[in-house]
Amino acid sequence: MAESSATSSEPPRSSSAPSYLVAGVLFYGFVGWLLDQWLGTRFLVAAGVLLGGGLGTYMMIVALRRQTAADEAHHSNTTSNKTSNEESE
């Protein structure tokens, strides 16, 4: 029973972090394309893709740092619980 509650409190895995990069490129590329259509230019798609790639990379790094910090906190909490249980016996 304790194991199931421990697994449900774990943070989400970092496999979703690359989705920030993909979403950033697609979203800002689309915004650039819309602005190109509206303004009659030809360079805003490329600018949007580059901006989206940069922002997506930044968000991916932030998400991975949060995941690493959460994993370290979870690991240290688990280690301290094991140590206190061993001392009480």
Buried (B, 14 or more C-beta within 10 A) or exposed (E): EEEEEEEEEEEEEBEEBBEBBEBBBBBBBBBBBEBBEEEEEEEBBEBBBBBBBBBBBEBBEEBBEBBEEBBEEBEEEEEEEEEEEEEEE
